[in-house]
Amino acid sequence: MSDLDRNYVSPFGRAATRVDAATVDAGLRAYMLRIYNYMTIGLAITGAAALGVYKFAVTSDAADAVRSATGAAYRVAEGQFLTSFGYAMFASPLKWAFILAPLVMVFAISFGINRLKPATAQLLFWAFSALMGISLSSIFLVYTHTSIVRVFFITAASFGALSLYGYTTKRDMTAMGSFLMMGLIGIIIASLVNLFVASSMLQFIVSVVGVLVFAGLTAWDTQRLKNEYIYGYASEGGEVAERAAISGALSLYLNFINLFTLLLQLLGQKE
């Protein structure tokens, strides 16, 4: 942050003094810490929700399992059966509500953030994190628990390194943002197409390209959040900065979740 002495213009319209720069530097650290704290709490809620739904969804006792029309218990893995709750969550049409709900909610938060009170925005972010956890709970039925934990720590280490790079690099990554957004749109289109063609090769390509795109977005978003504070929120503070912190946490949270799920598709070991 030593470049603040040269580049930062204080909200009073003059070149920043060392006192101004030190104040902005301290404020920036506190601001980024709030973003990472929000993101971490969101991830914790997501993990707890996913694991909680899974625990209630499966049973090792076939007598407690929901049964098909033929009387056979719904088995999801060796010695694991779906409960009636698990059937509702993973096999009934209700599953689509939990799959689509996070998408609807993230748009609602993103487009309505500037009209929300910080406390309301926080509650919506926590609710979104819980819904995302419910939506992701099915990974426990598909992948071994050991591989899920391993991929989570790989994701956490990669995310940390990428975010640190975005925070510390002197390279202007602004132009990269447009390129990454184009890549993101391409991934979404390819994923939708693959819902119909079900190509394992296309899924592999989407996963590889997706990891690269969200890796870049992690670094880009971190630099963007840092610059937005230095050149905007440092002079505003209050509710404006708090809402921006929640919005920033949402951006980094989505990058983390997408990195995790894509890496899981590449590196996860299936049941």
N, C-alpha and C positions, 0 to 999 in steps of 0.2 A: 504493500500500500504506500510505499515511499513516493510513488508517482503522483500522489494526491497533492504534494507541495507544488508540482508544476502544472497539473491539469485541472484541478478542482476549482470551480468558481463558486464562491460562497453565495448563499441566498441574498446577501446584502449588495450584490453586484460588484464586488471587488475580488481581486485575486486572493486565494485562500492564504491565510497566515498559517504558521505551524500549529497554532492553537486550534484554528478551524480544521485543519487536516487531521489533527489528533482526535478532535471531537467526532468528525465524520468516520474516522477509522474505528473508533470505539463503538459508534452507533452501528456501523456496518457489521462488525463482529456480532453484536447483540441481535441484529436483524437476521443475519444468516443462521445464527444459533436457534432463533425462534422457528425459522423455516424447517431446519433439520429436526428440531424437537417435534413439531407438528407432524412431519412426515413419519418419524419413528413411531409416534403414538398411533398414527393411522395404520402403519404396517403391523403393529402389535395387535390392534383391534381386528385387522384382517386375518391374521394368523389364528387368533383365539376363536373368531367366528367360524373359520374354515374347519378347524379341528373340532370345535364343539358340534357343528352340524354333522361331521363325519362320525363322531362318537355315538350320536343319537341315531344315525342312519343305518348302522350295521350292528349285527349281533353274531356271536359265535354259537348261539343256541338255535338250532333249526326250528325248535318249537315256537320261538318268538318271531320267526320270519314271516313276512307276508307271502302269500301263495298265489300262484297263477290259477287260471281256470281249470287246469289239469290237476291241481293240488300240489304241484312241485314248488318247493321253496326257491325264492330268487337268490341265487348264489352269485356273489361278486368276486370272490377269490376263494382259495382253499380254506375251508373252515369259517368263511365269512358270508353272512346272508343279510339281505336288505330287510329292515323293519318296515312297518307301515309308513312311518315318517320318512324313511329313506326312499321308499317307492314314490311317495308324493314329491320328494325333492329332486329325484334323479330320473324317474321313469314316467311320471305323469305329465300332462300338459302344463302343470304348475311350474315346472322347471324353467319354462321359457320366460315366465315373469321375473324370476331371479336372474336369468341370464341378461335380459334386456334392461332391468331396473337400474343397474349401475350406469349404463350408457345414458339413459334419460337423465339421471341425477347429475352426472358430470357436466352435461350441457346446461342444466338448470343452474348449477353453481357457477360455472364459467361465465355465463352470460348475465347472471343476476348478482354477481359478487359486489359490484359497486353500489347496489341499492340495499345491501344487507347490513345489519348491525354485525360487528365482529363476533359477538356471542352466538348469533344465529348462524353465521357462516361456519363457525367452529362446529356447532351441533350438526349441521348438514354434512360437513366433512367427515365427522365421526360416523354418521349414519351411512354415508357413501362407503366408507372403509368397511363397515360391517356387511353391507350388501355385496361388496366385492369379495369378501371372505366367503360368504354363502355361495356366491357364484363359482369360486375357485375350489370349493370343498371336494368336488368330484376328483381332483387330482390324487386324493388319497386312495381312490378306487382303482386308479390307472397305474400309478407309479409306486415303487417301493418307498417306504418311509425313509429309509437310509439315503436313497438317491435324492429325495426331496430336500432333506436337510443339507446334503452335500452341495446341491445346486444353489440352495439359498445362500450358503456361505460364499460360494464362488461369485454369485451375483452381488452380494454385499461388498466383497473385496473389490470387484471390478467397478461397481458404482462409486465407491469411495475414491478410488484412484482417478476415475474419469471426472468426478465432481471437483476434486482437488486440482486437477489440471485446468479445468474451466475457470476456477477461482484465481489461480496463480499465473496463468499464461498471459504474456503481453501481446499475443497475436489476436487481432480483431477477428472474431468468428461470426460477425454479423452476416456476411454473404453466405456462409455455410447454412444458415437457418433456412433460407428459401430452398436450397438443394435438399436438405433433410426433410422438409415438409413435402416436397414432391415425392421423395422416396416413401414417406409415410402413406401418402395417398395411393401410391402403387401397391404397397403391401396390403392395404385395406381392400383394394379392388381384386388383387390376386387371391386373397383369403376368401372373399365372397365367391369368386369363380370356383375355387377349390371345394366349396361346400357342395357343388353340383358334380364336379368331375372326380373328386376324391382321389387325386393323384398324389402318391407318396413322394414322388420327385419334386412336384410343385411345392408341396408342404415343406420339404427340406430346403428348397431355394428360398421360400418365404421366411423360414426360420433363420437362415444364415444372413440374408439381407436385413431382416428385422433386427437382429442383434447389432449389426453395424449401424443401422439408422438410430436405434435407441441409445447406443453408446455415444454417438455423435450428439444426439439431443440432450443427453445428460450433461455433457461438457458445455454445450451451447446455452442451455437453460441456466446453468450455474453462472456463467459469465453475464447473461442477460439480467438475471436477478441482481447480481452485484452492481452492474452499471445503472440499473433502474433506481437502486437506492442512492448511489452516489450523485446522480444527476437529477433526482426527483424527490424521492421520499425522505432524504436527509433533511430537507428544508420544510417538510410537511409534518411527518410524524403522526401521532394520535391514531384515530380510526383508519385513516387512509393507509398508513404503513402497516397496520395490523391486518387489514383486509388483503393488502398486497402480500403479506407473509403467508396467509392462508392459501391464497391463490398460487403462490410460488411453491408451497409445500405440495399442493395438488399436482402441479406440473412434475415435480421431481418424484412424487409417489407413483404417478402413472408411468414414468420412465422406468422406475425400479420394477414395478409389477410386470410390465411388458418384457423387460430384460429377463426377469425370472422365468416367466412362462415360456419364452422362446428358447432360453437355455435348457429348460426342462425338457422341451421337445427334442432337443439335440443330444443332451447328455443324460437325461433321466432313464432309469432302468424300470421297465414295465413289470407289473405283477405277473 
